Amino acid sequence: MKMISRPLTPSFLISLTAAALLFALDLILPLGWVVWLPYIGLVLLPLWLPHRESPLVLAGLCTCFILLGLLFDYLYLPSDGLLAVGIFNRALGIAVLWGIAALVLRQQRIEDERENLIHQLQDALDNMKTLRGLLPFCPSCKKICEVDGYWSRIEAYVAKHSMAEFTPGLCPECEQYLCTQLPQEESVAHGPR
């Protein structure tokens, strides 16, 4: 089986460094302290960093450091009631970390779905009000036959089915034709002088 390796992203290196510093702090602090609490910030980091690492990977990394801290406590501290408090404290921390990691993962999936929906809606808006397909029209009067069988003027049809609007204007051929015809029509309407 071939494993795909990903390059280490800056956010993961930041998280790894912060987890190592927290582990060093864990070794210095006494057992009664809630040393796993800062690890929650590391698990929440994927919500704010541009390169979103999996919160499950970060929770696993933090769990390893918490368990290593427990191992050091067990090896170097006398076995008494304080060790039981440390075990309970760390077990609670691991449970909270994984719960938060699951919530962060859920939030990431919701954000990904939201982004996907936004892209789909944007595509739908871009394609909306676009005329497609075959349009039956009368070659004589240029009216278009609609789905219900009603024949409407091309201007009304296009305005109804798209975002286009019509403004009047003359093409060069029509303008030239009208300019040549207009003086003749004016002379006929006014009569001979």
C-alpha positions as CSV (number, residue, x, y, z in Angstrom):
1,M,0.0,0.0,0.0
2,K,1.4,3.4,-1.0
3,M,1.2,6.2,1.5
4,I,0.6,9.7,0.3
5,S,2.8,12.2,2.3
6,R,1.8,15.8,2.6
7,P,4.3,18.6,3.1
8,L,4.2,20.2,6.6
9,T,2.2,23.4,6.4
10,P,3.2,26.4,8.5
11,S,0.0,26.1,10.6
12,F,0.9,22.5,11.5
13,L,4.5,23.5,12.4
14,I,3.1,26.3,14.6
15,S,0.8,23.8,16.3
16,L,3.6,21.3,16.8
17,T,5.9,23.9,18.3
18,A,3.1,25.1,20.6
19,A,2.3,21.6,21.7
20,A,5.9,20.9,22.5
21,L,6.1,24.1,24.6
22,L,2.9,23.1,26.4
23,F,4.5,19.7,27.0
24,A,7.5,21.3,28.6
25,L,5.2,23.4,30.7
26,D,3.3,20.3,31.7
27,L,6.5,18.7,33.0
28,I,7.3,21.7,35.1
29,L,3.9,22.2,36.7
30,P,2.6,20.1,39.6
31,L,0.0,17.3,39.0
32,G,-2.9,19.2,40.4
33,W,-2.8,21.8,37.7
34,V,-5.1,21.5,34.7
35,V,-2.2,21.3,32.3
36,W,-4.3,20.0,29.3
37,L,-6.4,23.2,29.1
38,P,-4.0,25.1,26.8
39,Y,-4.1,22.2,24.4
40,I,-7.7,23.1,23.7
41,G,-6.4,26.3,22.0
42,L,-4.3,24.1,19.7
43,V,-7.3,22.0,18.7
44,L,-9.3,25.2,18.0
45,L,-6.5,26.6,15.8
46,P,-7.8,25.1,12.5
47,L,-10.8,27.4,12.8
48,W,-8.7,30.5,12.3
49,L,-5.6,29.5,10.3
50,P,-5.7,29.6,6.5
51,H,-4.2,26.1,6.1
52,R,-6.8,24.1,8.0
53,E,-5.3,21.1,9.5
54,S,-7.5,18.3,10.7
55,P,-8.5,18.8,14.3
56,L,-8.3,15.1,14.8
57,V,-4.6,15.1,13.9
58,L,-4.0,17.9,16.4
59,A,-6.1,16.2,19.1
60,G,-4.0,13.0,18.5
61,L,-0.8,15.0,18.9
62,C,-2.0,16.7,22.1
63,T,-3.2,13.3,23.4
64,C,0.3,11.9,22.9
65,F,1.9,14.8,24.8
66,I,-0.7,14.4,27.6
67,L,0.0,10.7,27.9
68,L,3.8,11.3,27.8
69,G,3.4,13.8,30.6
70,L,1.5,11.2,32.6
71,L,4.2,8.7,31.9
72,F,6.9,11.1,33.2
73,D,4.7,11.8,36.3
74,Y,4.3,8.1,36.9
75,L,8.0,7.4,36.6
76,Y,9.4,10.3,38.6
77,L,6.7,10.9,41.2
78,P,6.0,8.7,44.2
79,S,2.8,6.6,43.9
80,D,0.3,8.2,46.2
81,G,-3.1,10.0,45.9
82,L,-1.6,12.8,43.9
83,L,-0.9,10.5,41.0
84,A,-4.6,9.4,41.0
85,V,-5.6,13.1,40.7
86,G,-3.1,13.5,37.8
87,I,-4.6,10.4,36.0
88,F,-8.1,11.7,36.4
89,N,-7.1,15.2,35.3
90,R,-5.4,13.9,32.2
91,A,-8.2,11.5,31.3
92,L,-10.7,14.3,31.6
93,G,-8.4,16.5,29.4
94,I,-8.2,13.8,26.7
95,A,-12.0,13.4,26.7
96,V,-12.5,17.1,26.4
97,L,-9.9,17.5,23.6
98,W,-11.5,14.8,21.5
99,G,-15.0,16.3,22.1
100,I,-13.8,19.7,21.0
101,A,-11.9,18.2,18.0
102,A,-15.2,16.5,16.9
103,L,-17.0,19.8,17.2
104,V,-14.3,21.7,15.2
105,L,-14.4,19.0,12.5
106,R,-18.1,19.3,12.3
107,Q,-17.8,23.1,12.0
108,Q,-15.2,22.7,9.2
109,R,-17.6,20.4,7.3
110,I,-20.4,22.8,7.8
111,E,-18.2,25.7,6.4
112,D,-17.2,23.5,3.5
113,E,-20.8,22.7,2.7
114,R,-21.7,26.4,3.0
115,E,-18.9,27.4,0.6
116,N,-20.0,24.6,-1.8
117,L,-23.6,25.9,-1.7
118,I,-22.5,29.5,-2.3
119,H,-20.6,28.4,-5.4
120,Q,-23.6,26.4,-6.6
121,L,-25.9,29.4,-6.0
122,Q,-23.5,31.7,-7.8
123,D,-23.4,29.3,-10.8
124,A,-27.2,29.1,-10.8
125,L,-27.4,32.9,-10.7
126,D,-24.9,33.2,-13.6
127,N,-27.0,30.7,-15.7
128,M,-30.4,32.1,-14.7
129,K,-32.2,34.2,-17.2
130,T,-30.3,32.8,-20.1
131,L,-32.1,31.9,-23.3
132,R,-31.3,28.4,-24.5
133,G,-32.7,25.9,-27.0
134,L,-34.8,26.3,-30.1
135,L,-37.2,29.2,-30.4
136,P,-39.9,28.8,-33.0
137,F,-40.5,32.1,-34.7
138,C,-42.5,33.5,-37.6
139,P,-40.1,34.6,-40.4
140,S,-42.6,37.2,-41.6
141,C,-43.5,39.1,-38.5
142,K,-40.6,37.9,-36.3
143,K,-43.0,36.9,-33.4
144,I,-41.9,34.0,-31.2
145,C,-44.1,31.1,-30.2
146,E,-44.1,30.5,-26.4
147,V,-44.7,27.3,-24.6
148,D,-48.4,27.9,-24.1
149,G,-48.8,28.5,-27.8
150,Y,-49.1,32.3,-27.5
151,W,-47.2,34.3,-30.1
152,S,-45.4,37.3,-28.7
153,R,-43.2,40.0,-30.1
154,I,-39.5,39.3,-29.9
155,E,-38.9,42.3,-27.6
156,A,-41.5,41.1,-25.1
157,Y,-40.3,37.5,-25.1
158,V,-36.6,38.4,-24.6
159,A,-37.5,40.9,-21.8
160,K,-39.7,38.2,-20.1
161,H,-37.1,35.4,-20.3
162,S,-33.8,37.3,-19.8
163,M,-32.4,40.3,-18.1
164,A,-31.9,42.1,-21.5
165,E,-33.8,45.3,-22.3
166,F,-34.4,46.8,-25.7
167,T,-33.7,50.4,-26.6
168,P,-34.6,51.8,-30.0
169,G,-31.9,52.4,-32.6
170,L,-31.4,52.3,-36.3
171,C,-29.0,50.2,-38.2
172,P,-27.0,52.0,-40.9
173,E,-29.0,50.4,-43.8
174,C,-32.4,51.4,-42.3
175,E,-31.1,54.9,-41.4
176,Q,-30.0,55.4,-45.0
177,Y,-33.3,54.0,-46.4
178,L,-35.4,56.2,-44.1
179,C,-33.3,59.3,-45.0
180,T,-33.9,58.7,-48.7
181,Q,-37.6,58.0,-48.3
182,L,-38.4,60.8,-45.8
183,P,-38.0,63.7,-48.3
184,Q,-40.2,62.0,-50.8
185,E,-43.0,61.4,-48.2
186,E,-42.9,65.0,-47.0
187,S,-43.3,66.3,-50.5
188,V,-46.3,64.0,-51.1
189,A,-47.9,65.0,-47.8
190,H,-47.5,68.8,-48.3
191,G,-48.4,68.7,-52.0
192,P,-46.8,70.7,-54.8
193,R,-45.6,74.2,-54.0
